Amino acid sequence: MADKIKVTTRTLSDHPLKASEETFAQRELETNLQMLRRNEGIAAPMRIMMEMQAYKKVGRLPFLPSSRLHMDVITGRDETIDFSDFLGTEEFSERLCQPQVMAEKKLNFN
């Protein structure tokens, strides 16, 4: 009986769509890049990937949240509205922090 309960609770916690939803954005980007490569050649997706790598390196001060607008524009996410756009964003969090402490933590000054 205990084995049946363990199996049942394990299967209830892992929904079949959970893994699919977690990797959806990455799979969509890969599909779009493949389609772009077929239509435009290899230069277009390579340019987009290089821009994405460059944008990932751009940062702000540790205590200033970034909207990552440039990544949204390049992936086409700026044209859609989903859950993360209006609920659970950093700008509406109630977390207060001191800039000096955040900078020291980011630069590993302990």
Backbone atoms as SQL, in Angstrom:
CREATE TABLE atoms (id INTEGER PRIMARY KEY, chain TEXT, resi INTEGER, resn TEXT, atom TEXT, x REAL, y REAL, z REAL);
INSERT INTO atoms VALUES
  (1, 'A', 1, 'MET', 'N', 0.819, -1.201, 0.000),
  (2, 'A', 1, 'MET', 'CA', 0.000, 0.000, 0.000),
  (3, 'A', 1, 'MET', 'C', 0.859, 1.261, 0.000),
  (4, 'A', 2, 'ALA', 'N', 1.943, 1.247, 0.767),
  (5, 'A', 2, 'ALA', 'CA', 2.818, 2.419, 0.836),
  (6, 'A', 2, 'ALA', 'C', 3.454, 2.704, -0.517),
  (7, 'A', 3, 'ASP', 'N', 3.797, 1.663, -1.268),
  (8, 'A', 3, 'ASP', 'CA', 4.393, 1.852, -2.589),
  (9, 'A', 3, 'ASP', 'C', 3.419, 2.533, -3.539),
  (10, 'A', 4, 'LYS', 'N', 2.155, 2.167, -3.476),
  (11, 'A', 4, 'LYS', 'CA', 1.156, 2.785, -4.342),
  (12, 'A', 4, 'LYS', 'C', 0.992, 4.265, -4.025),
  (13, 'A', 5, 'ILE', 'N', 1.050, 4.609, -2.755),
  (14, 'A', 5, 'ILE', 'CA', 0.908, 6.006, -2.360),
  (15, 'A', 5, 'ILE', 'C', 2.098, 6.820, -2.862),
  (16, 'A', 6, 'LYS', 'N', 3.319, 6.276, -2.742),
  (17, 'A', 6, 'LYS', 'CA', 4.498, 6.987, -3.230),
  (18, 'A', 6, 'LYS', 'C', 4.419, 7.227, -4.730),
  (19, 'A', 7, 'VAL', 'N', 4.026, 6.239, -5.467),
  (20, 'A', 7, 'VAL', 'CA', 3.929, 6.357, -6.916),
  (21, 'A', 7, 'VAL', 'C', 2.874, 7.383, -7.290),
  (22, 'A', 8, 'THR', 'N', 1.749, 7.352, -6.585),
  (23, 'A', 8, 'THR', 'CA', 0.670, 8.288, -6.882),
  (24, 'A', 8, 'THR', 'C', 1.092, 9.721, -6.590),
  (25, 'A', 9, 'THR', 'N', 1.734, 9.982, -5.461),
  (26, 'A', 9, 'THR', 'CA', 2.134, 11.347, -5.141),
  (27, 'A', 9, 'THR', 'C', 3.244, 11.817, -6.069),
  (28, 'A', 10, 'ARG', 'N', 4.118, 10.922, -6.500),
  (29, 'A', 10, 'ARG', 'CA', 5.181, 11.308, -7.411),
  (30, 'A', 10, 'ARG', 'C', 4.624, 11.688, -8.781),
  (31, 'A', 11, 'THR', 'N', 3.661, 10.952, -9.261),
  (32, 'A', 11, 'THR', 'CA', 3.097, 11.254, -10.563),
  (33, 'A', 11, 'THR', 'C', 2.224, 12.501, -10.517),
  (34, 'A', 12, 'LEU', 'N', 1.627, 12.801, -9.373),
  (35, 'A', 12, 'LEU', 'CA', 0.815, 14.008, -9.287),
  (36, 'A', 12, 'LEU', 'C', 1.680, 15.268, -9.265),
  (37, 'A', 13, 'SER', 'N', 2.871, 15.185, -8.672),
  (38, 'A', 13, 'SER', 'CA', 3.708, 16.374, -8.584),
  (39, 'A', 13, 'SER', 'C', 4.380, 16.712, -9.919),
  (40, 'A', 14, 'ASP', 'N', 4.615, 15.716, -10.762),
  (41, 'A', 14, 'ASP', 'CA', 5.253, 15.953, -12.059),
  (42, 'A', 14, 'ASP', 'C', 4.214, 15.873, -13.166),
  (43, 'A', 15, 'HIS', 'N', 3.736, 17.013, -13.567),
  (44, 'A', 15, 'HIS', 'CA', 2.743, 17.063, -14.634),
  (45, 'A', 15, 'HIS', 'C', 3.442, 16.833, -15.968),
  (46, 'A', 16, 'PRO', 'N', 2.801, 16.143, -16.890),
  (47, 'A', 16, 'PRO', 'CA', 3.440, 15.870, -18.188),
  (48, 'A', 16, 'PRO', 'C', 3.828, 17.120, -18.972),
  (49, 'A', 17, 'LEU', 'N', 3.121, 18.197, -18.788),
  (50, 'A', 17, 'LEU', 'CA', 3.433, 19.419, -19.537),
  (51, 'A', 17, 'LEU', 'C', 4.488, 20.296, -18.874),
  (52, 'A', 18, 'LYS', 'N', 4.899, 19.929, -17.657),
  (53, 'A', 18, 'LYS', 'CA', 5.849, 20.757, -16.925),
  (54, 'A', 18, 'LYS', 'C', 7.170, 20.895, -17.678),
  (55, 'A', 19, 'ALA', 'N', 7.735, 19.794, -18.110),
  (56, 'A', 19, 'ALA', 'CA', 9.013, 19.843, -18.835),
  (57, 'A', 19, 'ALA', 'C', 8.863, 20.580, -20.160),
  (58, 'A', 20, 'SER', 'N', 7.757, 20.389, -20.814),
  (59, 'A', 20, 'SER', 'CA', 7.514, 21.057, -22.097),
  (60, 'A', 20, 'SER', 'C', 7.425, 22.569, -21.921),
  (61, 'A', 21, 'GLU', 'N', 6.740, 23.010, -20.895),
  (62, 'A', 21, 'GLU', 'CA', 6.594, 24.445, -20.656),
  (63, 'A', 21, 'GLU', 'C', 7.906, 25.099, -20.237),
  (64, 'A', 22, 'GLU', 'N', 8.755, 24.358, -19.515),
  (65, 'A', 22, 'GLU', 'CA', 10.021, 24.926, -19.069),
  (66, 'A', 22, 'GLU', 'C', 10.981, 25.153, -20.224),
  (67, 'A', 23, 'THR', 'N', 10.875, 24.351, -21.269),
  (68, 'A', 23, 'THR', 'CA', 11.797, 24.470, -22.401),
  (69, 'A', 23, 'THR', 'C', 11.135, 25.092, -23.636),
  (70, 'A', 24, 'PHE', 'N', 9.943, 25.608, -23.503),
  (71, 'A', 24, 'PHE', 'CA', 9.204, 26.131, -24.651),
  (72, 'A', 24, 'PHE', 'C', 9.928, 27.284, -25.339),
  (73, 'A', 25, 'ALA', 'N', 10.392, 28.254, -24.573),
  (74, 'A', 25, 'ALA', 'CA', 11.028, 29.433, -25.166),
  (75, 'A', 25, 'ALA', 'C', 12.296, 29.053, -25.926),
  (76, 'A', 26, 'GLN', 'N', 13.087, 28.155, -25.357),
  (77, 'A', 26, 'GLN', 'CA', 14.314, 27.737, -26.027),
  (78, 'A', 26, 'GLN', 'C', 14.017, 26.979, -27.319),
  (79, 'A', 27, 'ARG', 'N', 13.038, 26.082, -27.272),
  (80, 'A', 27, 'ARG', 'CA', 12.673, 25.328, -28.471),
  (81, 'A', 27, 'ARG', 'C', 12.097, 26.239, -29.544),
  (82, 'A', 28, 'GLU', 'N', 11.319, 27.230, -29.141),
  (83, 'A', 28, 'GLU', 'CA', 10.752, 28.176, -30.102),
  (84, 'A', 28, 'GLU', 'C', 11.855, 28.998, -30.770),
  (85, 'A', 29, 'LEU', 'N', 12.846, 29.436, -29.986),
  (86, 'A', 29, 'LEU', 'CA', 13.966, 30.178, -30.544),
  (87, 'A', 29, 'LEU', 'C', 14.749, 29.316, -31.529),
  (88, 'A', 30, 'GLU', 'N', 15.013, 28.068, -31.167),
  (89, 'A', 30, 'GLU', 'CA', 15.738, 27.171, -32.071),
  (90, 'A', 30, 'GLU', 'C', 14.969, 26.941, -33.369),
  (91, 'A', 31, 'THR', 'N', 13.662, 26.775, -33.267),
  (92, 'A', 31, 'THR', 'CA', 12.838, 26.580, -34.459),
  (93, 'A', 31, 'THR', 'C', 12.871, 27.814, -35.355),
  (94, 'A', 32, 'ASN', 'N', 12.752, 28.980, -34.761),
  (95, 'A', 32, 'ASN', 'CA', 12.782, 30.223, -35.541),
  (96, 'A', 32, 'ASN', 'C', 14.132, 30.430, -36.216),
  (97, 'A', 33, 'LEU', 'N', 15.215, 30.086, -35.516),
  (98, 'A', 33, 'LEU', 'CA', 16.535, 30.223, -36.114),
  (99, 'A', 33, 'LEU', 'C', 16.737, 29.235, -37.258),
  (100, 'A', 34, 'GLN', 'N', 16.216, 28.024, -37.111),
  (101, 'A', 34, 'GLN', 'CA', 16.305, 27.047, -38.200),
  (102, 'A', 34, 'GLN', 'C', 15.523, 27.521, -39.427),
  (103, 'A', 35, 'MET', 'N', 14.341, 28.049, -39.198),
  (104, 'A', 35, 'MET', 'CA', 13.521, 28.556, -40.295),
  (105, 'A', 35, 'MET', 'C', 14.218, 29.743, -40.972),
  (106, 'A', 36, 'LEU', 'N', 14.805, 30.608, -40.183),
  (107, 'A', 36, 'LEU', 'CA', 15.536, 31.753, -40.731),
  (108, 'A', 36, 'LEU', 'C', 16.743, 31.286, -41.544),
  (109, 'A', 37, 'ARG', 'N', 17.414, 30.250, -41.056),
  (110, 'A', 37, 'ARG', 'CA', 18.567, 29.722, -41.787),
  (111, 'A', 37, 'ARG', 'C', 18.137, 29.152, -43.138),
  (112, 'A', 38, 'ARG', 'N', 17.020, 28.442, -43.168),
  (113, 'A', 38, 'ARG', 'CA', 16.545, 27.889, -44.437),
  (114, 'A', 38, 'ARG', 'C', 16.159, 28.976, -45.429),
  (115, 'A', 39, 'ASN', 'N', 15.571, 30.052, -44.940),
  (116, 'A', 39, 'ASN', 'CA', 15.098, 31.117, -45.827),
  (117, 'A', 39, 'ASN', 'C', 16.170, 32.130, -46.199),
  (118, 'A', 40, 'GLU', 'N', 17.017, 32.515, -45.237),
  (119, 'A', 40, 'GLU', 'CA', 17.958, 33.615, -45.448),
  (120, 'A', 40, 'GLU', 'C', 19.417, 33.182, -45.540),
  (121, 'A', 41, 'GLY', 'N', 19.732, 31.964, -45.152),
  (122, 'A', 41, 'GLY', 'CA', 21.123, 31.525, -45.121),
  (123, 'A', 41, 'GLY', 'C', 21.658, 31.551, -43.706),
  (124, 'A', 42, 'ILE', 'N', 22.900, 31.167, -43.545),
  (125, 'A', 42, 'ILE', 'CA', 23.471, 31.009, -42.205),
  (126, 'A', 42, 'ILE', 'C', 23.835, 32.340, -41.541),
  (127, 'A', 43, 'ALA', 'N', 24.043, 33.391, -42.321),
  (128, 'A', 43, 'ALA', 'CA', 24.481, 34.666, -41.754),
  (129, 'A', 43, 'ALA', 'C', 23.435, 35.291, -40.832),
  (130, 'A', 44, 'ALA', 'N', 22.168, 35.192, -41.171),
  (131, 'A', 44, 'ALA', 'CA', 21.117, 35.835, -40.366),
  (132, 'A', 44, 'ALA', 'C', 21.006, 35.224, -38.969),
  (133, 'A', 45, 'PRO', 'N', 20.894, 33.892, -38.815),
  (134, 'A', 45, 'PRO', 'CA', 20.824, 33.361, -37.451),
  (135, 'A', 45, 'PRO', 'C', 22.130, 33.542, -36.675),
  (136, 'A', 46, 'MET', 'N', 23.266, 33.534, -37.379),
  (137, 'A', 46, 'MET', 'CA', 24.535, 33.775, -36.683),
  (138, 'A', 46, 'MET', 'C', 24.598, 35.197, -36.131),
  (139, 'A', 47, 'ARG', 'N', 24.092, 36.159, -36.893),
  (140, 'A', 47, 'ARG', 'CA', 24.076, 37.547, -36.421),
  (141, 'A', 47, 'ARG', 'C', 23.199, 37.680, -35.188),
  (142, 'A', 48, 'ILE', 'N', 22.045, 37.039, -35.224),
  (143, 'A', 48, 'ILE', 'CA', 21.136, 37.101, -34.073),
  (144, 'A', 48, 'ILE', 'C', 21.763, 36.452, -32.849),
  (145, 'A', 49, 'MET', 'N', 22.412, 35.309, -33.023),
  (146, 'A', 49, 'MET', 'CA', 23.049, 34.647, -31.892),
  (147, 'A', 49, 'MET', 'C', 24.209, 35.478, -31.330),
  (148, 'A', 50, 'MET', 'N', 24.974, 36.135, -32.205),
  (149, 'A', 50, 'MET', 'CA', 26.058, 37.005, -31.733),
  (150, 'A', 50, 'MET', 'C', 25.500, 38.202, -30.967),
  (151, 'A', 51, 'GLU', 'N', 24.400, 38.771, -31.443),
  (152, 'A', 51, 'GLU', 'CA', 23.780, 39.886, -30.730),
  (153, 'A', 51, 'GLU', 'C', 23.272, 39.440, -29.372),
  (154, 'A', 52, 'MET', 'N', 22.685, 38.252, -29.316),
  (155, 'A', 52, 'MET', 'CA', 22.191, 37.749, -28.034),
  (156, 'A', 52, 'MET', 'C', 23.334, 37.522, -27.053),
  (157, 'A', 53, 'GLN', 'N', 24.464, 36.999, -27.519),
  (158, 'A', 53, 'GLN', 'CA', 25.626, 36.814, -26.647),
  (159, 'A', 53, 'GLN', 'C', 26.152, 38.156, -26.150),
  (160, 'A', 54, 'ALA', 'N', 26.172, 39.154, -27.020),
  (161, 'A', 54, 'ALA', 'CA', 26.645, 40.478, -26.616),
  (162, 'A', 54, 'ALA', 'C', 25.693, 41.105, -25.608),
  (163, 'A', 55, 'TYR', 'N', 24.391, 40.954, -25.814),
  (164, 'A', 55, 'TYR', 'CA', 23.412, 41.542, -24.892),
  (165, 'A', 55, 'TYR', 'C', 23.442, 40.876, -23.527),
  (166, 'A', 56, 'LYS', 'N', 23.801, 39.601, -23.473),
  (167, 'A', 56, 'LYS', 'CA', 23.882, 38.917, -22.178),
  (168, 'A', 56, 'LYS', 'C', 25.013, 39.469, -21.313),
  (169, 'A', 57, 'LYS', 'N', 26.033, 40.041, -21.941),
  (170, 'A', 57, 'LYS', 'CA', 27.169, 40.574, -21.205),
  (171, 'A', 57, 'LYS', 'C', 26.907, 41.969, -20.667),
  (172, 'A', 58, 'VAL', 'N', 25.926, 42.661, -21.224),
  (173, 'A', 58, 'VAL', 'CA', 25.603, 44.015, -20.777),
  (174, 'A', 58, 'VAL', 'C', 24.899, 43.926, -19.431),
  (175, 'A', 59, 'GLY', 'N', 25.341, 44.736, -18.498),
  (176, 'A', 59, 'GLY', 'CA', 24.722, 44.701, -17.176),
  (177, 'A', 59, 'GLY', 'C', 24.551, 46.089, -16.601),
  (178, 'A', 60, 'ARG', 'N', 23.883, 46.125, -15.495),
  (179, 'A', 60, 'ARG', 'CA', 23.691, 47.367, -14.756),
  (180, 'A', 60, 'ARG', 'C', 24.350, 47.215, -13.406),
  (181, 'A', 61, 'LEU', 'N', 24.236, 48.247, -12.615),
  (182, 'A', 61, 'LEU', 'CA', 24.705, 48.132, -11.246),
  (183, 'A', 61, 'LEU', 'C', 23.874, 47.056, -10.550),
  (184, 'A', 62, 'PRO', 'N', 24.465, 46.331, -9.617),
  (185, 'A', 62, 'PRO', 'CA', 23.764, 45.191, -9.008),
  (186, 'A', 62, 'PRO', 'C', 22.439, 45.526, -8.333),
  (187, 'A', 63, 'PHE', 'N', 22.269, 46.739, -7.863),
  (188, 'A', 63, 'PHE', 'CA', 21.037, 47.096, -7.154),
  (189, 'A', 63, 'PHE', 'C', 19.971, 47.666, -8.086),
  (190, 'A', 64, 'LEU', 'N', 20.263, 47.809, -9.381),
  (191, 'A', 64, 'LEU', 'CA', 19.280, 48.288, -10.348),
  (192, 'A', 64, 'LEU', 'C', 18.756, 47.115, -11.170),
  (193, 'A', 65, 'PRO', 'N', 17.459, 46.879, -11.126),
  (194, 'A', 65, 'PRO', 'CA', 16.922, 45.777, -11.936),
  (195, 'A', 65, 'PRO', 'C', 16.938, 46.135, -13.424),
  (196, 'A', 66, 'SER', 'N', 17.139, 45.137, -14.256),
  (197, 'A', 66, 'SER', 'CA', 17.165, 45.349, -15.696),
  (198, 'A', 66, 'SER', 'C', 15.919, 44.735, -16.317),
  (199, 'A', 67, 'SER', 'N', 15.325, 45.425, -17.260),
  (200, 'A', 67, 'SER', 'CA', 14.137, 44.904, -17.925),
  (201, 'A', 67, 'SER', 'C', 14.505, 43.930, -19.033),
  (202, 'A', 68, 'ARG', 'N', 15.755, 43.930, -19.475),
  (203, 'A', 68, 'ARG', 'CA', 16.233, 43.065, -20.570),
  (204, 'A', 68, 'ARG', 'C', 15.409, 43.290, -21.832),
  (205, 'A', 69, 'LEU', 'N', 15.085, 44.535, -22.086),
  (206, 'A', 69, 'LEU', 'CA', 14.274, 44.890, -23.245),
  (207, 'A', 69, 'LEU', 'C', 14.949, 44.483, -24.545),
  (208, 'A', 70, 'HIS', 'N', 16.253, 44.638, -24.627),
  (209, 'A', 70, 'HIS', 'CA', 16.966, 44.288, -25.856),
  (210, 'A', 70, 'HIS', 'C', 16.813, 42.808, -26.192),
  (211, 'A', 71, 'MET', 'N', 16.805, 41.927, -25.176),
  (212, 'A', 71, 'MET', 'CA', 16.600, 40.493, -25.426),
  (213, 'A', 71, 'MET', 'C', 15.163, 40.222, -25.873),
  (214, 'A', 72, 'ASP', 'N', 14.211, 40.942, -25.296),
  (215, 'A', 72, 'ASP', 'CA', 12.818, 40.783, -25.710),
  (216, 'A', 72, 'ASP', 'C', 12.617, 41.204, -27.160),
  (217, 'A', 73, 'VAL', 'N', 13.279, 42.279, -27.569),
  (218, 'A', 73, 'VAL', 'CA', 13.138, 42.763, -28.942),
  (219, 'A', 73, 'VAL', 'C', 13.736, 41.770, -29.926),
  (220, 'A', 74, 'ILE', 'N', 14.910, 41.266, -29.622),
  (221, 'A', 74, 'ILE', 'CA', 15.583, 40.380, -30.570),
  (222, 'A', 74, 'ILE', 'C', 14.888, 39.019, -30.678),
  (223, 'A', 75, 'THR', 'N', 14.234, 38.562, -29.615),
  (224, 'A', 75, 'THR', 'CA', 13.531, 37.275, -29.669),
  (225, 'A', 75, 'THR', 'C', 12.074, 37.431, -30.082),
  (226, 'A', 76, 'GLY', 'N', 11.591, 38.664, -30.188),
  (227, 'A', 76, 'GLY', 'CA', 10.207, 38.881, -30.590),
  (228, 'A', 76, 'GLY', 'C', 9.229, 38.807, -29.434),
  (229, 'A', 77, 'ARG', 'N', 9.732, 38.726, -28.214),
  (230, 'A', 77, 'ARG', 'CA', 8.863, 38.621, -27.042),
  (231, 'A', 77, 'ARG', 'C', 8.233, 39.971, -26.677),
  (232, 'A', 78, 'ASP', 'N', 8.730, 41.046, -27.269),
  (233, 'A', 78, 'ASP', 'CA', 8.189, 42.371, -26.971),
  (234, 'A', 78, 'ASP', 'C', 6.799, 42.579, -27.556),
  (235, 'A', 79, 'GLU', 'N', 6.385, 41.693, -28.444),
  (236, 'A', 79, 'GLU', 'CA', 5.076, 41.817, -29.076),
  (237, 'A', 79, 'GLU', 'C', 3.996, 41.000, -28.379),
  (238, 'A', 80, 'THR', 'N', 4.348, 40.317, -27.309),
  (239, 'A', 80, 'THR', 'CA', 3.380, 39.485, -26.590),
  (240, 'A', 80, 'THR', 'C', 3.287, 39.931, -25.136),
  (241, 'A', 81, 'ILE', 'N', 2.190, 39.590, -24.515),
  (242, 'A', 81, 'ILE', 'CA', 1.998, 39.854, -23.094),
  (243, 'A', 81, 'ILE', 'C', 1.683, 38.519, -22.437),
  (244, 'A', 82, 'ASP', 'N', 2.452, 38.181, -21.412),
  (245, 'A', 82, 'ASP', 'CA', 2.178, 36.951, -20.686),
  (246, 'A', 82, 'ASP', 'C', 2.241, 37.206, -19.182),
  (247, 'A', 83, 'PHE', 'N', 2.155, 36.152, -18.422),
  (248, 'A', 83, 'PHE', 'CA', 2.073, 36.234, -16.963),
  (249, 'A', 83, 'PHE', 'C', 3.235, 37.015, -16.366),
  (250, 'A', 84, 'SER', 'N', 4.440, 36.766, -16.820),
  (251, 'A', 84, 'SER', 'CA', 5.609, 37.406, -16.219),
  (252, 'A', 84, 'SER', 'C', 5.695, 38.898, -16.522),
  (253, 'A', 85, 'ASP', 'N', 4.915, 39.398, -17.457),
  (254, 'A', 85, 'ASP', 'CA', 4.955, 40.816, -17.779),
  (255, 'A', 85, 'ASP', 'C', 4.258, 41.689, -16.738),
  (256, 'A', 86, 'PHE', 'N', 3.278, 41.151, -16.047),
  (257, 'A', 86, 'PHE', 'CA', 2.557, 42.008, -15.114),
  (258, 'A', 86, 'PHE', 'C', 2.469, 41.451, -13.697),
  (259, 'A', 87, 'LEU', 'N', 2.883, 40.219, -13.459),
  (260, 'A', 87, 'LEU', 'CA', 2.895, 39.669, -12.111),
  (261, 'A', 87, 'LEU', 'C', 4.280, 39.123, -11.796),
  (262, 'A', 88, 'GLY', 'N', 4.756, 39.428, -10.625),
  (263, 'A', 88, 'GLY', 'CA', 6.022, 38.881, -10.190),
  (264, 'A', 88, 'GLY', 'C', 7.247, 39.541, -10.780),
  (265, 'A', 89, 'THR', 'N', 7.140, 40.789, -11.172),
  (266, 'A', 89, 'THR', 'CA', 8.305, 41.469, -11.725),
  (267, 'A', 89, 'THR', 'C', 9.137, 42.074, -10.602),
  (268, 'A', 90, 'GLU', 'N', 10.419, 42.293, -10.884),
  (269, 'A', 90, 'GLU', 'CA', 11.342, 42.835, -9.887),
  (270, 'A', 90, 'GLU', 'C', 10.959, 44.250, -9.447),
  (271, 'A', 91, 'GLU', 'N', 10.437, 45.043, -10.362),
  (272, 'A', 91, 'GLU', 'CA', 10.147, 46.431, -10.024),
  (273, 'A', 91, 'GLU', 'C', 9.039, 46.578, -8.988),
  (274, 'A', 92, 'PHE', 'N', 8.204, 45.571, -8.841),
  (275, 'A', 92, 'PHE', 'CA', 7.121, 45.632, -7.871),
  (276, 'A', 92, 'PHE', 'C', 7.417, 44.834, -6.606),
  (277, 'A', 93, 'SER', 'N', 8.633, 44.315, -6.479),
  (278, 'A', 93, 'SER', 'CA', 8.967, 43.552, -5.282),
  (279, 'A', 93, 'SER', 'C', 9.147, 44.510, -4.108),
  (280, 'A', 94, 'GLU', 'N', 8.947, 43.995, -2.931),
  (281, 'A', 94, 'GLU', 'CA', 9.044, 44.818, -1.735),
  (282, 'A', 94, 'GLU', 'C', 10.410, 44.688, -1.079),
  (283, 'A', 95, 'ARG', 'N', 11.362, 44.206, -1.816),
  (284, 'A', 95, 'ARG', 'CA', 12.695, 43.998, -1.288),
  (285, 'A', 95, 'ARG', 'C', 13.456, 45.311, -1.320),
  (286, 'A', 96, 'LEU', 'N', 13.969, 45.721, -0.165),
  (287, 'A', 96, 'LEU', 'CA', 14.805, 46.912, -0.079),
  (288, 'A', 96, 'LEU', 'C', 16.239, 46.461, 0.132),
  (289, 'A', 97, 'CYS', 'N', 17.153, 47.077, -0.544),
  (290, 'A', 97, 'CYS', 'CA', 18.548, 46.692, -0.379),
  (291, 'A', 97, 'CYS', 'C', 19.430, 47.927, -0.435),
  (292, 'A', 98, 'GLN', 'N', 20.606, 47.781, 0.142),
  (293, 'A', 98, 'GLN', 'CA', 21.569, 48.871, 0.126),
  (294, 'A', 98, 'GLN', 'C', 22.490, 48.679, -1.067),
  (295, 'A', 99, 'PRO', 'N', 22.697, 49.712, -1.849),
  (296, 'A', 99, 'PRO', 'CA', 23.528, 49.583, -3.047),
  (297, 'A', 99, 'PRO', 'C', 24.942, 49.071, -2.772),
  (298, 'A', 100, 'GLN', 'N', 25.565, 49.533, -1.695),
  (299, 'A', 100, 'GLN', 'CA', 26.932, 49.122, -1.402),
  (300, 'A', 100, 'GLN', 'C', 26.997, 47.628, -1.095),
  (301, 'A', 101, 'VAL', 'N', 26.031, 47.115, -0.361),
  (302, 'A', 101, 'VAL', 'CA', 26.012, 45.695, -0.012),
  (303, 'A', 101, 'VAL', 'C', 25.814, 44.846, -1.273),
  (304, 'A', 102, 'MET', 'N', 24.930, 45.267, -2.149),
  (305, 'A', 102, 'MET', 'CA', 24.684, 44.521, -3.379),
  (306, 'A', 102, 'MET', 'C', 25.919, 44.525, -4.283),
  (307, 'A', 103, 'ALA', 'N', 26.610, 45.664, -4.377),
  (308, 'A', 103, 'ALA', 'CA', 27.818, 45.736, -5.204),
  (309, 'A', 103, 'ALA', 'C', 28.914, 44.847, -4.631),
  (310, 'A', 104, 'GLU', 'N', 29.074, 44.830, -3.307),
  (311, 'A', 104, 'GLU', 'CA', 30.081, 43.971, -2.687),
  (312, 'A', 104, 'GLU', 'C', 29.763, 42.495, -2.906),
  (313, 'A', 105, 'LYS', 'N', 28.488, 42.155, -2.840),
  (314, 'A', 105, 'LYS', 'CA', 28.096, 40.761, -3.054),
  (315, 'A', 105, 'LYS', 'C', 28.366, 40.352, -4.506),
  (316, 'A', 106, 'LYS', 'N', 28.064, 41.223, -5.443),
  (317, 'A', 106, 'LYS', 'CA', 28.274, 40.926, -6.854),
  (318, 'A', 106, 'LYS', 'C', 29.762, 40.773, -7.186),
  (319, 'A', 107, 'LEU', 'N', 30.597, 41.590, -6.567),
  (320, 'A', 107, 'LEU', 'CA', 32.035, 41.563, -6.830),
  (321, 'A', 107, 'LEU', 'C', 32.789, 40.639, -5.883),
  (322, 'A', 108, 'ASN', 'N', 32.090, 39.906, -5.039),
  (323, 'A', 108, 'ASN', 'CA', 32.663, 38.948, -4.081),
  (324, 'A', 108, 'ASN', 'C', 33.633, 39.606, -3.094),
  (325, 'A', 109, 'PHE', 'N', 33.265, 40.776, -2.595),
  (326, 'A', 109, 'PHE', 'CA', 34.029, 41.412, -1.534),
  (327, 'A', 109, 'PHE', 'C', 33.395, 41.019, -0.208),
  (328, 'A', 110, 'ASN', 'N', 33.963, 40.081, 0.469),
  (329, 'A', 110, 'ASN', 'CA', 33.369, 39.623, 1.745),
  (330, 'A', 110, 'ASN', 'C', 34.123, 40.134, 2.912);
